[in-house]
Amino acid sequence: MNVLKKIIIPFLIVIVLIYIILSIYITNLAFQPKRNNFEETPDLYSLNYENISFKSIDANDINLNGWWIENKESIGTIIWVHGLDSERSGGEGKLNMMKDIHDLGYSILTFDLRGHGNSGDAPLGLGIREKNDIYGAIKYLKDNHNVKKVGLYGISYGAVAVIDAAINYKKDGVEIVGLFSDTPYFSVTELLTKEVSDRTPIPLFISKLLKFGIIQSGEFFQNMNIEDVEESMKDIAKLNFPVIIISCENDERVPISHPERIYSYTNDSKYVPFKYCEDHGEAYETNKEEFMDEFKNYFKNKF
């Protein structure tokens, strides 16, 4: 019996330590974006723009930087929100999308979210804390361009941020009239455990056991309940206007089940699953004409 104890107890201690270390490591990955700076500017796409800066509506007083791409004959204003590890240009192909949106008659405000691009450092919120960055953009538009109505576009992490921002928005002189959510995720813990399984020899059924540890380390080290994302997405039914949700059936990073579940909580909204996309977040690049038709038809008459 003593021999068994000497073997079993150290073994269990090692297992527990591995579990804790893995949970902390995976949680930190989710809260630490890679900073990337834009490689292209709007003028390369024949778009006039202005460098702007404003504050997030956040206790941390975060400075945010972006571009104001005005359409002199504007029919409305779109706030364009990038994905994780990206920046105001959205990365390859996305300024082309902004050009198409501008050509439809819209002005665009795009900016670097907290901890991204040239914006200030701040704790990430997986799309939840970032609502305050979007509120800062809305305030900037109200104070500097007398904008009364805005539409929101977000992709992936940005898609979650615009949903959460719209759900929790307390109208302050500007109305959110529409929400175009491009490939949002429903559950962060599902994504993280899937990433572990995809990138390591650990089977998915074992990586799923890390869920408890990831949630606990998120609360302890980041002061955030990771499951708040899922709870927020379920609240999308609170919106008093229909939304449009985009997905890609072959997306491996954010499986189609995520946007499908978000859509299931909406009211009178539209869900557009594209059959094929070259990569995660590339519904526009792969299906440009259909994508822009959806954008045009959705925002038509909203302003």
C-alpha positions as CSV (number, residue, x, y, z in Angstrom):
1,M,0.0,0.0,0.0
2,N,2.8,2.4,0.9
3,V,4.5,1.7,-2.5
4,L,1.2,2.4,-4.3
5,K,0.8,5.7,-2.4
6,K,4.4,6.7,-3.4
7,I,3.5,6.1,-7.0
8,I,-0.1,7.3,-7.2
9,I,0.2,10.6,-5.2
10,P,3.1,12.0,-7.2
11,F,1.4,10.9,-10.4
12,L,-1.8,12.8,-9.4
13,I,0.2,15.9,-8.4
14,V,1.9,15.9,-11.8
15,I,-1.4,15.5,-13.6
16,V,-3.0,18.4,-11.6
17,L,0.0,20.6,-12.3
18,I,-0.1,19.9,-16.0
19,Y,-3.8,20.6,-16.0
20,I,-3.3,24.0,-14.2
21,I,-0.4,25.0,-16.5
22,L,-2.2,24.1,-19.7
23,S,-5.4,26.0,-18.5
24,I,-3.4,29.1,-17.7
25,Y,-1.4,28.9,-20.9
26,I,-4.5,28.5,-23.1
27,T,-6.3,31.3,-21.3
28,N,-3.3,33.7,-21.8
29,L,-3.3,32.9,-25.5
30,A,-6.9,34.1,-25.7
31,F,-6.2,37.4,-24.0
32,Q,-2.9,38.3,-25.7
33,P,-3.3,39.4,-29.3
34,K,-0.4,39.9,-31.7
35,R,0.1,43.5,-32.7
36,N,0.1,44.0,-36.4
37,N,0.3,47.4,-38.2
38,F,-1.5,48.1,-41.4
39,E,0.5,47.6,-44.6
40,E,-1.9,49.5,-46.9
41,T,-3.8,52.8,-46.6
42,P,-7.1,53.8,-48.1
43,D,-5.6,56.2,-50.7
44,L,-4.2,53.1,-52.5
45,Y,-7.9,52.3,-53.2
46,S,-8.7,55.9,-54.3
47,L,-10.3,56.6,-50.9
48,N,-9.7,59.9,-49.1
49,Y,-9.2,59.5,-45.4
50,E,-8.3,61.2,-42.2
51,N,-6.2,59.9,-39.4
52,I,-8.3,60.1,-36.2
53,S,-8.0,59.3,-32.5
54,F,-10.5,59.1,-29.7
55,K,-11.0,57.5,-26.3
56,S,-12.7,54.2,-25.5
57,I,-15.7,54.7,-23.1
58,D,-13.8,52.7,-20.5
59,A,-12.4,53.3,-17.0
60,N,-8.9,52.6,-18.4
61,D,-9.1,55.7,-20.6
62,I,-7.7,53.8,-23.6
63,N,-6.6,55.8,-26.6
64,L,-7.8,54.4,-30.0
65,N,-6.6,55.3,-33.4
66,G,-8.2,54.9,-36.8
67,W,-9.4,56.3,-40.1
68,W,-12.4,58.4,-41.1
69,I,-13.2,57.6,-44.7
70,E,-15.8,60.1,-45.6
71,N,-18.2,59.9,-48.5
72,K,-19.1,63.5,-49.5
73,E,-22.5,62.3,-50.7
74,S,-23.0,59.9,-47.7
75,I,-26.2,58.0,-47.3
76,G,-25.1,56.7,-43.9
77,T,-22.2,55.8,-41.7
78,I,-20.7,52.3,-41.1
79,I,-18.4,51.5,-38.2
80,W,-16.1,48.7,-39.4
81,V,-14.6,46.5,-36.7
82,H,-11.6,44.1,-37.4
83,G,-10.8,40.7,-36.1
84,L,-8.4,39.3,-33.6
85,D,-4.7,40.1,-34.3
86,S,-5.7,42.4,-37.1
87,E,-5.9,46.2,-37.3
88,R,-8.0,49.1,-38.9
89,S,-7.3,48.0,-42.5
90,G,-8.6,44.5,-41.7
91,G,-5.6,42.9,-43.4
92,E,-5.3,41.6,-47.0
93,G,-8.4,42.2,-49.1
94,K,-10.5,44.1,-46.5
95,L,-9.7,47.7,-47.8
96,N,-11.2,46.5,-51.1
97,M,-14.4,45.7,-49.2
98,M,-14.3,49.1,-47.6
99,K,-14.0,50.6,-51.1
100,D,-17.1,48.7,-52.2
101,I,-19.0,49.9,-49.1
102,H,-17.9,53.4,-49.8
103,D,-19.0,53.1,-53.5
104,L,-22.5,52.1,-52.2
105,G,-22.6,55.6,-50.7
106,Y,-21.4,55.1,-47.1
107,S,-18.9,56.9,-45.0
108,I,-16.7,54.5,-42.9
109,L,-15.0,54.7,-39.5
110,T,-12.5,51.9,-39.0
111,F,-10.1,51.8,-36.1
112,D,-7.7,49.6,-34.1
113,L,-9.4,47.9,-31.2
114,R,-7.6,48.0,-27.8
115,G,-4.3,46.1,-27.8
116,H,-4.2,46.1,-31.6
117,G,-2.5,48.1,-34.2
118,N,-1.6,51.6,-32.9
119,S,-4.2,51.8,-30.1
120,G,-3.4,51.7,-26.4
121,D,-2.8,48.7,-24.3
122,A,-5.6,47.3,-22.3
123,P,-7.0,44.0,-21.1
124,L,-8.7,42.2,-23.9
125,G,-12.3,41.1,-23.5
126,L,-12.8,38.5,-26.2
127,G,-15.3,40.9,-27.8
128,I,-17.1,41.8,-24.6
129,R,-15.0,44.7,-23.1
130,E,-14.5,45.9,-26.7
131,K,-18.0,47.3,-26.7
132,N,-16.6,50.3,-25.0
133,D,-14.2,50.9,-27.9
134,I,-17.2,50.9,-30.3
135,Y,-19.1,53.3,-28.0
136,G,-16.0,55.6,-28.2
137,A,-16.2,55.5,-32.0
138,I,-19.9,56.3,-31.8
139,K,-19.2,59.3,-29.5
140,Y,-16.5,60.5,-31.9
141,L,-18.9,60.5,-34.8
142,K,-21.5,62.3,-32.8
143,D,-19.1,65.0,-31.5
144,N,-17.1,65.5,-34.7
145,H,-19.4,64.7,-37.6
146,N,-22.9,65.2,-36.2
147,V,-23.8,61.6,-37.1
148,K,-27.2,60.5,-35.8
149,K,-27.4,56.9,-37.1
150,V,-24.7,54.2,-37.5
151,G,-24.6,50.7,-38.9
152,L,-22.1,48.2,-37.4
153,Y,-20.0,45.7,-39.3
154,G,-17.7,43.3,-37.6
155,I,-15.7,40.2,-38.5
156,S,-15.0,37.2,-36.2
157,Y,-13.8,38.8,-32.9
158,G,-15.1,42.1,-34.2
159,A,-18.4,40.4,-35.1
160,V,-18.8,39.4,-31.5
161,A,-17.9,42.9,-30.4
162,V,-20.5,44.6,-32.5
163,I,-23.2,42.2,-31.4
164,D,-22.4,42.8,-27.7
165,A,-22.2,46.5,-28.3
166,A,-25.6,46.7,-30.0
167,I,-27.2,44.6,-27.3
168,N,-25.9,46.7,-24.4
169,Y,-26.1,50.1,-26.1
170,K,-27.9,52.9,-24.3
171,K,-28.9,55.4,-26.9
172,D,-27.0,58.6,-26.5
173,G,-27.9,60.8,-29.4
174,V,-26.9,58.2,-32.0
175,E,-29.1,55.3,-33.1
176,I,-27.6,51.9,-34.1
177,V,-29.8,51.0,-37.2
178,G,-28.2,47.8,-38.3
179,L,-25.8,45.0,-37.5
180,F,-23.8,42.9,-40.1
181,S,-22.0,40.2,-38.2
182,D,-19.4,38.3,-40.3
183,T,-18.5,34.9,-38.9
184,P,-19.0,35.4,-35.1
185,Y,-18.1,32.8,-32.5
186,F,-20.6,31.6,-29.9
187,S,-18.3,29.9,-27.3
188,V,-14.7,30.8,-26.5
189,T,-14.1,27.7,-24.5
190,E,-15.2,25.5,-27.4
191,L,-12.8,27.3,-29.7
192,L,-9.9,27.1,-27.3
193,T,-10.3,23.4,-26.6
194,K,-10.6,22.7,-30.3
195,E,-7.4,24.7,-30.9
196,V,-5.6,22.5,-28.3
197,S,-6.8,19.3,-30.0
198,D,-5.9,20.7,-33.5
199,R,-2.4,21.8,-32.6
200,T,-1.3,19.1,-30.2
201,P,-1.6,15.3,-29.9
202,I,-4.2,15.7,-27.2
203,P,-7.5,14.2,-28.3
204,L,-10.6,16.5,-28.4
205,F,-12.4,14.6,-25.6
206,I,-9.4,15.2,-23.3
207,S,-9.0,18.8,-24.3
208,K,-12.6,19.4,-23.4
209,L,-11.8,18.5,-19.8
210,L,-9.8,21.8,-19.7
211,K,-12.9,23.8,-19.9
212,F,-13.3,24.2,-16.1
213,G,-9.6,25.2,-15.8
214,I,-9.8,27.7,-18.6
215,I,-12.9,29.4,-17.0
216,Q,-11.3,29.5,-13.6
217,S,-8.0,30.9,-14.8
218,G,-9.9,33.5,-16.9
219,E,-11.6,34.7,-13.8
220,F,-8.5,34.6,-11.6
221,F,-5.9,36.1,-14.0
222,Q,-8.0,38.2,-16.3
223,N,-10.9,39.1,-14.1
224,M,-13.4,37.9,-16.7
225,N,-15.8,35.0,-17.0
226,I,-15.1,33.6,-20.5
227,E,-18.6,32.2,-20.6
228,D,-19.9,35.9,-20.7
229,V,-19.4,35.7,-24.5
230,E,-21.9,32.9,-24.8
231,E,-24.4,34.6,-22.5
232,S,-24.1,37.8,-24.5
233,M,-24.7,36.0,-27.8
234,K,-27.9,34.5,-26.4
235,D,-29.1,38.0,-25.6
236,I,-29.2,39.0,-29.3
237,A,-33.0,38.5,-29.2
238,K,-33.1,41.8,-27.2
239,L,-32.3,43.8,-30.3
240,N,-35.3,45.7,-31.7
241,F,-34.1,45.3,-35.3
242,P,-33.2,42.3,-37.5
243,V,-29.5,41.5,-38.0
244,I,-27.6,39.6,-40.7
245,I,-25.2,36.8,-39.8
246,I,-22.6,35.5,-42.2
247,S,-20.8,32.1,-42.0
248,C,-18.7,29.8,-44.1
249,E,-19.7,26.1,-44.2
250,N,-16.0,25.0,-44.5
251,D,-14.6,27.3,-41.8
252,E,-12.3,25.3,-39.6
253,R,-11.4,28.1,-37.2
254,V,-14.9,29.1,-36.3
255,P,-17.1,26.1,-37.2
256,I,-20.4,26.9,-38.8
257,S,-22.2,25.7,-35.6
258,H,-21.1,28.9,-33.9
259,P,-22.9,31.5,-36.1
260,E,-25.8,29.0,-36.5
261,R,-26.4,29.0,-32.8
262,I,-26.2,32.8,-32.6
263,Y,-28.7,33.1,-35.4
264,S,-31.0,30.7,-33.5
265,Y,-31.5,33.3,-30.8
266,T,-32.4,36.2,-33.2
267,N,-35.7,37.5,-34.2
268,D,-36.8,38.0,-37.9
269,S,-33.1,38.1,-39.0
270,K,-31.2,36.7,-41.9
271,Y,-28.5,34.0,-41.9
272,V,-26.3,33.6,-44.9
273,P,-24.0,30.5,-44.9
274,F,-21.6,30.5,-47.9
275,K,-20.8,27.1,-49.2
276,Y,-17.0,27.8,-49.5
277,C,-14.5,30.4,-48.3
278,E,-10.8,30.3,-49.0
279,D,-10.1,30.8,-45.3
280,H,-11.6,32.0,-42.0
281,G,-13.1,35.5,-42.4
282,E,-12.9,35.4,-46.2
283,A,-16.5,35.2,-47.1
284,Y,-16.1,38.6,-49.0
285,E,-13.0,37.6,-50.9
286,T,-14.4,34.3,-52.1
287,N,-18.0,35.4,-52.7
288,K,-17.6,39.1,-53.4
289,E,-20.7,39.7,-55.6
290,E,-23.1,37.8,-53.4
291,F,-21.6,39.2,-50.2
292,M,-21.9,42.8,-51.3
293,D,-25.5,42.2,-52.5
294,E,-26.3,41.0,-49.0
295,F,-24.6,44.1,-47.5
296,K,-26.4,46.5,-49.9
297,N,-29.9,44.9,-49.4
298,Y,-29.5,44.8,-45.7
299,F,-28.6,48.4,-45.1
300,K,-30.9,49.8,-47.8
301,N,-33.4,52.2,-46.3
302,K,-32.0,51.8,-42.8
303,F,-30.7,55.4,-42.7
